[in-house]
Amino acid sequence: MTQIIRIGRLLLELIYRSHSTSDGPIAQQTAPQRQPVNPFGKTQNAQPSSIKARSGRLSRGKLIGLLQIVGIGGVIALAVVVSRAPSAPTSSAPAFVRPAVPTQTTQVRVVQPSATIHQITITANGSVGVRNYIDLTPQVTGRIEEISSALRVGGTFGAGETLLVLDQQDFKLRLEQAQADVASAQSNLLLQQAKSDAAIANYALLNPGKRVPPLVALTPQIAQAKAQLAAARARADIAQLELSRTRFSLPFAGKVTKSGAEIGQLLNTGKSFGQVFAIDAAELVVPIPADDLALIQPASGRTVTFGNQHNSYTGRIERVSAELDSRSRFAQIFIPVTLTAELQPGAFVDVRIQGPELVDALQVPASATQANGSLWFVKNDQLTRHDPVLLGRNTNGSIIQRFDYAQGIVLGAVPGGTAGQRVNILGNNG
């Protein structure tokens, strides 16, 4: 750029010098002379010869200056072009040529699954629970005299096993009183029946062939005696029932989750003193997504395998929740179980639910599914993307709708993989 400026200055100086030599300094030009007077009274229009000569010189000077300016512009433009052009390599230092980087081919492994029959298996996690908990409430009021060792938190009891005994003295006395009332009512009924028989016999002697009137036969008295006897027997039954209720038991086998009973404690009717659950009411509760539930419909009666790393159990789905959870959008399935040392309420277990069999479907391992759910397969030694139609899953991977996978489905992730990328197949896992 500095060279361009120097060239411009040099050219301007040359122009100035050329103007000075051709036209002369402007300050040295002579002033114009007066026009001569015509003797006939007219002014002559002809200019002096010196003025004409100077005008001719000035016109040629302007033309030369214009040509010089044009030449300066061309020189400057040429200098700019030359300054921007890359310098030619010298003969002593040849130009560096970057060697070509060979294109690397990605190596992949593929699988070629066959279209056969595959069974869907839903895997999930469930927990052991119970259908309901039962509060222990006495049916009679009394003070505790005996307590079974099973009536403690964590205790197990059998069906009909006595868990506690209340003070029975008052109940026995009431039973004896009721039984005495029964005997009295029975005696009164016998007496009335005897009186009736005697009255009927006397009436027949005095009135042969006539119908005995009810009042003579003491029919109302007998009916009253029978009613009194029935009432006495009912009171005796109630007393017997209350006495039996002083021995507290349950008609099922279960386990105790809460207990506040102590010897000498007064229990009131309807007031809870503990909590239990029935052993045969235990069940496995398994939440599953709505999509998985749709794959195993109808769900009731399907075989279920569950357990842990030590033991495995088999059951069947009894029922399915009537609605989805409002937050998780999961449904719940319920499987009856028998409690064991491992299967206790609150325990978590792994669950596998057998679904229907799918015909003419492909099964691909989990390693073939990319992070976005798509598959890579190889066609003409190039990567090709495929979005599979998922039909279900099992322990061996995903079951998808059949498609033409050409040379095979790629196993594992392909970092930076793009459609059309050339690949080299290392092996086929079949």
Steps between C-alpha positions, in 0.01 A plus 500: 500500500791733578638438153169598345502831689858573388412426137201735520709783642764456229238513224343817644840669504557412135162645405581824677832533324348432159240774549767745604714449190218497242272783606720707728399645826161652506626804686730593207221525241463849348185694549265528206545811272233750405320443177594757224244756394361470151511834315162424358346474852483122539691286744714220366425149643830339407722404794872565510716223366673457840177415673409238239834337531472481879149353476623228274779414742257483792265261323784264419617521863160397633489204265843386604405538872190292449697226331751505783228465763358200315845348483549551874172323574605206285836476667345512847247229407776282364702551816201396717451184296866415519511560876203265565619222274679210677868500464642241270702227666871528461702237327695430820189423721239286324137532616382262784236251396283350786481123464151355454348340813363157423127457577442259791221241476299436819502140615176356637348173610157397383228250583264331257192391696248263350126571482349236730256472791596703805321528834460835669620521858429804718759563769416715800559547872229429755453505873326263739196643676174396663146568388398648835592529866257402776462689826471286815190611693330305783128420475452511877637719772735339748840494660781294344596188696711311245701601190642266238866536408387536139326830585817702457627707208630254239322204659331238285178330602278227359133500416289475820802535730417680830693827513373628836245417772290754691370460854208255467344516847224747420417326177472159669259641759283651230497167319395316815221750558379457143508124533294523821244711320475233238432233759233714664330563170506132420334419836232761447422359156465148643268629771278678254483196277398282799229743599375503146478121484295487825263771387440332167419167674252657741328689221458181299337323793251778553444578134540183299540546130549876521806694381724620786528883507857650484460667836405170660796334340729781629629560147613862567690401814684227317595737217632749752706234675654392169595859418661547839699185451622616155609835645688333782678273260600802286646676802692189583639482148611864517667440834677197355613703198634783713685253715660350189607846383716542804740271313624711205595324176484550122366262232820522288874466531685829510777717632492776757612846390383698809415398855430697818348226715633442851398284795244678714408750229130585470377456145187677387267381228591643161834653612804366310795353685705376200524430127557186291480378142404165354786297358287375212411861411855586389552605140764627265431849367675579171479842328548487123469764225178520304685404180630178657156421639357526149749236381376237747125558480302314621725501806293300749616141528840552335795318650744708701848405620641699790767483765857600564847367437446217746150365436240517227123468531212462258156659518215633292355846459178522699382848403607835352438846643190674363686820406848637437692697756433869435870593528705205380243374244576149622252220560525247782466126476438278804633147548403293809804365687573297808725673749839345565817611673593686180153609394406736780282812467712779355752269329600585140519226238577474131201408286474347151159484335449270203329670208370380163708341225585712194532338159738615225678752718865584556676496833800726542727522804493807720847599376362558150264776607660843479449777753216656297322165458602451136707225338801507270517236229751449219397520136757505218773537767339824620316597816124534467267619775174321587228592749359165616139423590522365854267205562622398844796390710633197677813402687694466172432849368241684293247341267444718193307487178680323218698710248773451239823556690722414197847405628409507868400711798787682670583404858612771739523875464662663196659825624452773244321264266314653207275358233705395196822459697709212370563219746686172514319201655727320746271213582150363504345384828218318321 
